[in-house]
């Protein structure tokens, strides 16, 4: 079990890890060793996540979630397989933690009287400045 928050723990059987060859520079090592990690986590069918967290995670992950609802995280930052595996799991846990905290609802507020007065005074001053620029002296 992977502890995410006090109320949420992921079952390790829900996470599928596969090792692939990383792209980019690295010489012979890149061509020989599969050090990159591709983590797959089925968001829609996960029993570990409550429904609201599941939905927020799907929205938060964006393009990383497939049509079937599988979250795919690819980690190839490090040269060792173990470090990339750890990195992928940490990124998944971070995403779930972020999804576990509900967004604050915005409370509608009204502008104060003084802020309205400041706004109107600023507008009046700006108008005065523009009027003074366009005024031409009358030479008769």
N, C-alpha and C positions, 0 to 999 in steps of 0.2 A: 504494500500500500504506500502510495506517495501522498504525503500530507500537503494540502494546498492552503486551506484555511481551517480554523477550528471546527467548522461544520462540514467541510468537504474534504474527502480523501479519494484519490483516484486508484482504481484497481489496475495493477500493472498488466493484467491480461487484456485490458481495453486498448493498450498502446501497442502498435505494431511497428517494429523497427526493421528497416532494411538498409544494407550497406551498399553504396554505389561508388563508382569512381568519380572523384572530384574533377571539375574542369579547371582550366587556368594553368599558370606556370607551376613547375615543380619537377621537371625533368623525368627521369625514369621512374621515380617513386609514384608519380601521378598515374603513369601508364600501367603500373603493376598492382598497386594496393588500393583496395576499395575502402577509403577512409571517410568519405562523406556519408552522412546519415540522413535517411529520409524517414521521418516519424509520421505515422498515420494514426489519427484519433477520430473515431466515429462520434461526432458531436450529437447527432440526432438520436442515436440508439444507446447513448451512454447512460448506464444505471446509476453512476456515481454523482451525476450532476442534477440538481433540481431544475425543473422546467424553465423558470425565469432566467437562471444563469445560463442554461443551454441556449436560449434564444439570444441573450445579450452576447454570448461568445460567438455565435454564428454571425451576428451583425458586426461585431468588433473585428473578427478575423478577415472579413471581406472576401477578396479574391483567393485567399488561401483555402477556402472551403469549396469543395467540389459540389456539383449538382446533387450528388447522393448524400451530402451532409458530412463528408469526411474532411477533416482538417489535415492539411499536409504541411509539415515544417521540414525544410531541408537545411542541414547544418554542415558547412564545410569550411569553417573559419580556422580550425586547427589542423595540425598534421597527423594527429593520432585519432584513431577510431573512438577510443574511450572518451577523449575530451569532447569530440563532436557529439557523441551520444549524450553526455552530460549537458552540453550546451542546448541540444534540441529539447530535452526534458525540462530544463530550466525555462526555456522560452515558452513551452506549453503551460507550465505552472504559472508563469507571469501573466500570460493571457487569461487564464482561468481566474486568477486573483483579481485582475482588472474587471472581468465580467461579473465577479461575485459582489462587487460593491455597486449598489444601485445608484443611478444618477439622481442628483438632487432635482426636485421639481422647482421650476422657476415660479416665484411668487410675484404677481403683478404689483407694482408700486406706482404711486403717482409722484410727479415732480413736485418739489416743495415750492412754496410761494416765492421765496428768495431766489431759487434757481430759475424760475420763470422770469422774474424781474431782471436778473443778470442777463438772461438770453435776450430779452427784448431791448435792454440797454445796449448790449453789444451790437444788435441789429441796427439800432438807431444810429450809433456811432459810425458803423460801417457805411450806412446810407449817407450820413453827413459828409464823410470823406469822399465818397463818389460824387456827391452833388457839388462839392467844392472844386473838384477836378474839372467838371464840365462847365462851370460858370466862367464866362468870358467877359472881360471888361468892355463897357459900351463906349466907344470913341465917337463922339458926335461933334 
